[in-house]
Structure formats: structure tokens, C-alpha cells
Amino acid sequence: SALNTPDGINSEPCRAGTQWRWDGVTFRILHPTGRGGSGNNASCVLHVATGGASVLLTGDVEAGVEADAVVVATDGAAAGYRTVFGVILGTGVGGGLVIDGTLLAGPIQIAGEWDHSHMPAIDAAPGPTGYCGRTGCIETFLSGPGFSADHFRRTGEKLTAAEIASAARSGDRSAAASLDRYTLRLGRALAGVINIVDPGAIVLGGGLSNIPGLAEEAAR
């Protein structure tokens, strides 16, 4: 992704370490650290500072998740429920919490950011390292790339999430084992949300939500 800058200032791709000043405000990019990537791996994280105050701005999957969560809570699959937790399982992982049709953002705008919480009871401690620099984040297991990486660590096979799911349905035992680990971890991660928020409905979205039986297996 590229920066939207004031007129007369050239637009550059987001790259960690880039810094500039404009009208007394200092801008510094913290992420991404390299070229390429997609989803959260390519999201800009921008530090903005002026007058002794600062704020972080991020181009995450979160904005899209939150918008979708409001839609499903008001007109979609979760219509009629007071509290709805919307989840995206795709290239990245995100969440949004809607109460009485209104998105809950929180005072520092991180409500629903379950994806950078630690995966409960992981069997591969300390877990993979995410782009945030922490290890064992939910996103490193439940995103599409995370699912693929877990399968590769166990089998040496480089398959996409869709290919793993398809192979599991066709009777491939190693793929089925990887899918079982994925659904178990999804259930554990969502159990934390349920224990704290007790939402009336949880709605799954994103490419991985299309895996047949995923929601039912995760709920076991």
C-alpha cells in the first residue's frame, strides 16, 4: 500500500524507517519492514507525533472487519442479536464487536483486536513470530498463511489453506490432522471472547470461513 500525502509531496510505498515532517508534525513508518507481502504483512503502521502527543495509525484488516460486523449485526446473519462478534479469517485475522447495532471501538480504538492476543494452550510454545514482533499470536495460527505454515512445519508440504482443506476432505491424513489443529485452535481462541463478552452471535467471514463444517467443528 502507498501513503496518501498532501499535494506536492510524492507518494511512496510504506516502508519501516521512512520519516518526514509536515506542518510541525512528525510522521514515521514502523511497518512493514520489507517489500511485498499482502494483507497484514503489507499493512502500514504510521507513528504520528506533535506537541508532545503521539498516535499510531494502521491500515489493517480491522477496518473492513468492523464495517462487516455492523452489517451482519443489523441486516445480516446476526440480525436481532444485541451483541455480535464479527471475525475475519483470511490473509490476516481481525475482529469487531457490535452492541445494539453500534460498533464498540474503545478509548484507544482496539476493541475486537483479538488477533494479537496469545493463542491459548498452544502446543508449539513459544509459537511463530507475527509482524507485531510477538510470538504465539492468534493471527499466526488462524490466518491463511499461518494455517499453511503450521502444515509445512508438520509435514514439509507447501500447500495453501484451500489446498489443505481440500486434501483433508479427500482423505489425506496429514491434511486432516492440520485441519483438526486449526479448528481446535479457532475454538480455543473464540472461547476467550465468549468467556469475556458472551456475545449473542459470532459470525465468521473471510476465505477460511468457507471451509465446510468449520464453525460446527470449532464449537465442539
N, C-alpha and C positions, 0 to 999 in steps of 0.2 A: 504494500500500500504506500501511497505517497502523501506528503504533507500538503494541506491547503494553507497557503501562506498569503499575506497581504499583497496587493497589487505592487508590481515592481520587484518582488523577491522571487527568485527562481524556486520552483518546486523540486524537491529531492526525495529519493526513496528513504523510508525510515531506516536508520542505522544507528545502533548504540554508539554513544560518544559524540554525535553531532550536537553542536551547541551554538546558539546565536542570541542576540539581544534585539529587541524591537520596542521602542517607546517606553524604555525603562524596565521592561520585563525580560527575564532570562528564561530561555527555553532550552531544555537538554533532553535528548532521547536516551532512554535507558534500555530499550528493547525494540527490535530484535538485534542480536549480536552478529548475525551473518546475513548473507544474501539468500534469496529463495525461501522455500517453505510455504506453507499455506495455513489457513485457519489461525489459531492462537500462536503458532510458531512464527507467523509473519505479522502479528498484531503490533501496532505502535504503542509504546508506553512512554508518555511525554511528561517530564517534570517541568512545571511552570512556577517561577518564583518571582516575587516582587514585594518590596516594602517589608521584608522580614516574614512574609507568609508564603506558603507554597501549596501546591495541589498536584496530584497525579491524574493524568487523563489517559484513558486506554481505549484503543479500538479493539474490543473483544467480541466474542460471540455473545456476550451478555446482553447487549442492547437488543439484538434480534430475539433472543430468548424471552426477554421481558415483554417485548411487544406481542410475541406469540402467546405468552401466558395470559395476558389481558384478554386477547381474543378468545381463547378457549374457555376462559372463565366466564365470559359474558355471553358469547354466542355459539361456542363450540362444544367439544366433548364434555367439558366440565360445567356447563351452564346449570345454574341452580345451586351450586355449592358455594358456601361463604368463603372458604379458604381453599386455595388451589396452589399446588407447587408444580410449575412447569419445568420440564427437563429437556435439554438438547443433548443427544448422544451422536456426535459426528466427528469431524476432523478435530474439533475441540469439544469440551463439555461445559455446560453452563446451566444456570437455574434462575427462576424468577418466582417470587411469592406474591400472590394476589389475594387481598382480603376485601370482601364486599365490593368486588369489581374494581378495586384500586390497587395499583402496584405499590408494594412496600419497598422503598429504596433504602431507608435508614439514614442516619445523620451523616455518615461518610460514604453513602452510596454503594454498600457492598452486600446488602440483604440478598440472599439467594446464591451467594458465591460459595456454594458447597464444593465446587470442583477443586479448590486449593486447600481443602481440609484433608487431613491424613486418612488414608483408606483404613477402616477398622480391621483389625485382626488379619493383616496381610501375611502371607506365608513366605514372602521373599524379602524380609527386612534387610536393609532399610528401605528397599523399593527403588524404582527408577527415579532419575532426576528430571523434574519438569522444567519448563522455560523460566519459571519463577525462581529457580535455584534450590527449591526444597525437594526432599526425596519422599516418595510414597504418596504423593497427592492422588486424589481420586481420579483426576483427569489422566494421569499417566497410565492408569489401568483401563478406564472406561471409554476413552476416545478411540476412534478407529485405529490410528497409529499405535496407541497403547495396546489394544487388543492384538494387533499384528505382531508387535514386539514381544508380547508375552508368549505367543505361539512360537515365534522364532527362538526364543530363549529355551523353550522346552523341546523343540523338535528340529531346529535348524532349517525349517522351511520358511521361505519368504512368501507369505500369502497376504492378500488384503483381507479386511474384516469380512467382506461379502464372500470371498472365496473360502474362508474358514467356515462360515455358516453353511454355505452350500455343501462343502465336503462333509460337514457333520451330519447334514440331512441325508447324505448319500451313504452313510455308514462308516466313514473314516473315524477310527477310534481316537487318534491323536487330536483331530479337529474337534470331535465331540467332547473330549476332555478339556480342550481350551475353551469351548463354548460354555461348558459347565462351570469352569472357574470364573468366566466373565459374568454369568448370571448370578452366581453366588456373591461375587463382589458387588454387583449392582444392588442386590437385595440388602447387603450389609450397609452399603453407603446410604441407601434410601431409608433404612431403619433408623439411622441417626436423625434424619429430617422428621420422620414420623414421631419419634420419641419427644422431640422438642416442640414441633409445630402442631402435630396431629391434624394434618390437612384433610379436608373432606374428600379431595381427589388429587391424585398425582397423574399428570399427563406427560407421556414420553413423546419426544419428537426427534428429528434428525435421522440420518440414514440408518443408523444401527437399530432404531426403534422399529424398523420394518422386518427385523429378524422374526420369523414366525414363532409364537409362543414365548417371546422374551419376557413380557410383562408377567405372564402367568408363572413362569419358572422363577423369576426374581422374587415373586411374592410368597413362595413356599417357605 
